[in-house]
Amino acid sequence: MTQIEIVPCLSDNYAYLVSANGQCAVIDPSEPEPVKAALKKRGWKLTHILNTHHHLDHTGGNLALKQEFGALVVGPEKDSARIPGIDIGVDERGWEFAGMPVQVLEVPAHTRGAITFVIDGNAFTGDTLFAMGCGRLFEGDPQMMWTSLSKLMKLPDETMVYCGHEYTQSNGRFALTLEPGNAALKARMEEVSATRAAQKPTVPSNMALEKATNPFLRPDSAEIRKSLGMENADTVSVFGEIRARKDRF
């Protein structure tokens, strides 16, 4: 049975411990200390370090954790030069962890080498797909990000989504400016506000909820297009405008 522990890091980052069949991976450790504390609490021994992309707030704990536990560092093969301590580069041929097949999706745009790991029905999306958001286009363009998000949207609706940051409340406020008539979005925001008021994480979500409420997955929504004055524009142009507006939000 796969067990997942959310590990808050820095000011708004999440790392994740994934334990199964006697092995334990940490995904995107920005710093070592919270990860070590979570491992100690659970009594788990770290065997793997998985990185979705090269940014320091997702890889900053790699070397210290690797040195302490002898864990193998796994990351995007196409960006291996920027992953500290990498041992295993992966691509869409997939990988295996704890005797389970791991689906690897290449989802460039936030960074050119960004990947998502799908482990036992759980998608670790890093900074590509957030709860009600998506990552900034640091190393890609709207077409590239839309292609990446479209790939994630093909995952089953029940796939749990574990993203890299606690940005949900701000993302939801932005979403409401574009689609105030979306009943699912309004209901989700009430839940998110209560969750944050209780100082609890808003992750994970799932793909069905993201498809219903995340504006970056909804550029074909009639209400969003009307809000943008882009009723007849192509999907990628609408997506690009949503991203540009979020950058200024």
C-alpha positions as CSV (number, residue, x, y, z in Angstrom):
1,M,0.0,0.0,0.0
2,T,1.3,3.4,-1.0
3,Q,1.4,6.0,1.8
4,I,2.0,9.7,1.1
5,E,3.1,12.4,3.7
6,I,2.9,16.1,2.8
7,V,6.1,17.9,3.9
8,P,5.7,21.7,4.0
9,C,9.0,23.5,3.2
10,L,10.3,27.1,2.9
11,S,7.3,29.5,2.9
12,D,4.9,27.8,0.5
13,N,6.6,24.7,-1.0
14,Y,5.5,21.1,-0.6
15,A,7.8,18.1,-0.7
16,Y,6.2,14.7,-0.5
17,L,7.3,11.4,1.0
18,V,6.0,8.4,-0.9
19,S,6.4,5.0,0.9
20,A,5.6,1.6,-0.6
21,N,7.0,-1.9,-0.2
22,G,9.8,-0.9,2.1
23,Q,11.1,1.9,-0.1
24,C,10.6,5.6,0.4
25,A,11.0,8.5,-2.0
26,V,10.9,12.2,-1.4
27,I,9.6,14.4,-4.3
28,D,11.1,17.9,-4.8
29,P,12.9,18.4,-1.4
30,S,13.7,22.2,-1.3
31,E,15.5,21.8,2.0
32,P,16.6,18.8,4.0
33,E,15.5,19.5,7.6
34,P,11.7,19.2,7.2
35,V,12.2,16.1,5.2
36,K,14.4,14.5,7.8
37,A,11.9,15.4,10.6
38,A,9.0,13.8,8.6
39,L,11.1,10.7,7.9
40,K,11.9,10.4,11.6
41,K,8.2,10.9,12.6
42,R,7.1,8.1,10.2
43,G,10.1,5.8,10.8
44,W,10.8,5.6,7.1
45,K,14.2,5.2,5.5
46,L,14.8,7.4,2.4
47,T,15.8,5.4,-0.6
48,H,15.1,7.8,-3.5
49,I,15.0,11.5,-4.3
50,L,12.7,12.5,-7.2
51,N,12.8,15.9,-8.9
52,T,10.2,17.2,-11.3
53,H,12.4,20.1,-12.5
54,H,15.7,21.8,-11.7
55,H,14.7,24.9,-9.8
56,L,16.4,25.2,-6.4
57,D,13.2,25.3,-4.4
58,H,12.6,21.8,-5.7
59,T,16.2,20.4,-5.6
60,G,17.9,22.3,-2.8
61,G,17.8,19.4,-0.4
62,N,19.1,16.8,-2.9
63,L,22.8,16.7,-1.9
64,A,22.4,16.8,1.9
65,L,19.8,14.1,1.8
66,K,21.7,12.0,-0.7
67,Q,24.8,12.3,1.5
68,E,22.9,11.3,4.7
69,F,20.8,8.5,3.4
70,G,22.6,7.3,0.3
71,A,19.4,7.8,-1.6
72,L,19.4,7.7,-5.5
73,V,18.5,11.0,-7.2
74,V,16.0,10.5,-10.1
75,G,15.1,13.4,-12.4
76,P,14.5,14.4,-16.0
77,E,17.0,12.9,-18.4
78,K,16.7,15.9,-20.8
79,D,17.7,18.3,-18.0
80,S,20.2,16.1,-16.1
81,A,22.9,18.7,-16.2
82,R,20.9,20.9,-13.9
83,I,19.7,18.3,-11.4
84,P,22.1,18.2,-8.4
85,G,23.5,14.8,-7.7
86,I,21.4,13.0,-10.3
87,D,21.9,9.2,-10.6
88,I,19.0,8.2,-12.9
89,G,17.6,10.2,-15.7
90,V,14.1,9.3,-16.8
91,D,11.9,10.1,-19.7
92,E,8.5,8.8,-21.1
93,R,9.7,5.3,-21.2
94,G,8.9,5.3,-17.5
95,W,10.7,4.0,-14.4
96,E,10.1,1.6,-11.6
97,F,9.8,2.4,-7.9
98,A,9.2,-0.1,-5.1
99,G,8.2,-2.8,-7.6
100,M,5.6,-0.5,-9.2
101,P,5.7,1.0,-12.7
102,V,6.0,4.8,-12.6
103,Q,4.6,6.8,-15.5
104,V,6.8,9.7,-16.4
105,L,5.2,12.5,-18.5
106,E,7.4,15.1,-20.1
107,V,5.7,18.5,-19.5
108,P,8.0,21.3,-20.6
109,A,7.3,25.0,-20.4
110,H,7.9,26.1,-16.8
111,T,11.3,24.6,-17.4
112,R,12.4,22.8,-20.6
113,G,12.9,19.6,-18.8
114,A,9.9,19.5,-16.5
115,I,8.3,16.1,-15.8
116,T,5.4,14.7,-13.8
117,F,5.7,11.4,-11.9
118,V,2.6,9.3,-11.7
119,I,2.9,6.7,-8.9
120,D,0.0,4.4,-8.1
121,G,-2.7,6.9,-9.3
122,N,-1.0,10.0,-7.8
123,A,0.5,12.7,-10.1
124,F,3.3,14.7,-8.7
125,T,3.2,17.7,-11.1
126,G,5.8,20.1,-9.6
127,D,5.2,23.6,-11.0
128,T,3.5,22.6,-14.2
129,L,-0.1,22.0,-12.9
130,F,-1.2,23.7,-9.6
131,A,-4.5,23.5,-7.8
132,M,-6.5,25.9,-10.0
133,G,-3.3,27.2,-11.6
134,C,-0.3,26.4,-13.8
135,G,3.4,27.4,-13.7
136,R,4.9,30.5,-15.3
137,L,6.3,30.0,-18.7
138,F,10.0,30.5,-17.8
139,E,11.4,28.3,-20.6
140,G,8.5,27.7,-22.9
141,D,5.6,29.4,-24.6
142,P,1.8,29.1,-24.4
143,Q,1.7,26.4,-27.1
144,M,4.2,24.3,-25.2
145,M,2.4,24.7,-21.9
146,W,-1.0,23.9,-23.4
147,T,0.5,20.7,-24.9
148,S,1.9,19.8,-21.5
149,L,-1.3,20.5,-19.7
150,S,-3.3,18.6,-22.3
151,K,-1.2,15.6,-21.7
152,L,-2.0,15.8,-17.9
153,M,-5.7,16.1,-18.7
154,K,-5.6,12.7,-20.3
155,L,-4.9,11.1,-16.9
156,P,-8.0,9.5,-15.3
157,D,-10.3,11.8,-13.5
158,E,-9.7,10.1,-10.1
159,T,-5.9,10.8,-10.4
160,M,-4.8,12.7,-7.3
161,V,-2.8,15.8,-8.0
162,Y,0.1,16.8,-5.7
163,C,1.6,20.1,-6.8
164,G,4.7,22.0,-5.7
165,H,3.2,25.0,-3.9
166,E,0.4,26.3,-1.7
167,Y,-0.9,28.8,-4.2
168,T,-4.5,27.6,-4.3
169,Q,-6.3,30.5,-2.6
170,S,-4.7,33.1,-4.9
171,N,-5.2,30.9,-7.9
172,G,-8.9,30.6,-7.1
173,R,-9.3,34.3,-6.6
174,F,-7.9,34.8,-10.1
175,A,-10.1,32.1,-11.5
176,L,-13.2,33.8,-10.2
177,T,-12.4,37.0,-12.1
178,L,-12.6,35.0,-15.3
179,E,-15.5,32.6,-14.5
180,P,-17.6,34.0,-11.7
181,G,-20.6,31.9,-12.9
182,N,-18.8,28.6,-12.4
183,A,-20.7,26.9,-9.5
184,A,-18.1,24.2,-9.0
185,L,-15.4,26.9,-8.7
186,K,-17.4,29.0,-6.2
187,A,-18.0,25.8,-4.1
188,R,-14.4,24.9,-4.3
189,M,-13.2,28.4,-3.1
190,E,-15.5,28.2,-0.1
191,E,-13.9,24.9,0.8
192,V,-10.4,26.3,0.2
193,S,-11.0,29.3,2.3
194,A,-12.1,27.1,5.2
195,T,-9.1,24.8,4.8
196,R,-6.6,27.7,4.8
197,A,-8.3,29.3,7.8
198,A,-7.7,26.0,9.6
199,Q,-4.0,26.3,8.4
200,K,-4.3,23.0,6.5
201,P,-2.9,22.1,3.0
202,T,-5.3,22.4,0.0
203,V,-3.5,19.5,-1.6
204,P,-4.1,17.0,-3.1
205,S,-6.8,17.8,-5.5
206,N,-7.8,15.5,-8.4
207,M,-8.0,15.8,-12.2
208,A,-11.8,15.9,-12.3
209,L,-11.8,18.9,-9.9
210,E,-9.0,20.6,-11.9
211,K,-10.9,20.2,-15.2
212,A,-14.0,21.7,-13.6
213,T,-12.4,24.7,-11.9
214,N,-8.9,25.4,-13.1
215,P,-9.0,28.2,-15.7
216,F,-5.8,27.1,-17.4
217,L,-7.5,23.8,-18.3
218,R,-10.6,25.7,-19.4
219,P,-9.7,28.0,-22.3
220,D,-12.6,26.7,-24.2
221,S,-15.1,27.8,-21.5
222,A,-17.7,30.1,-23.1
223,E,-17.7,32.3,-19.9
224,I,-13.9,32.6,-19.8
225,R,-13.8,33.5,-23.5
226,K,-16.5,36.2,-23.0
227,S,-14.7,37.6,-20.0
228,L,-11.6,38.0,-22.1
229,G,-13.4,39.3,-25.2
230,M,-12.0,36.3,-27.2
231,E,-15.1,34.4,-28.1
232,N,-13.8,33.3,-31.5
233,A,-10.0,33.0,-30.8
234,D,-8.1,29.7,-31.0
235,T,-7.6,27.7,-27.8
236,V,-3.8,28.5,-27.4
237,S,-4.4,32.2,-27.8
238,V,-7.0,32.1,-25.1
239,F,-4.7,30.1,-22.9
240,G,-1.9,32.5,-23.5
241,E,-4.1,35.5,-22.5
242,I,-5.1,33.7,-19.3
243,R,-1.5,33.1,-18.4
244,A,-0.5,36.7,-19.2
245,R,-3.3,38.0,-17.0
246,K,-2.3,35.7,-14.2
247,D,1.2,37.1,-14.4
248,R,-0.2,40.6,-13.8
249,F,-2.8,39.5,-11.2
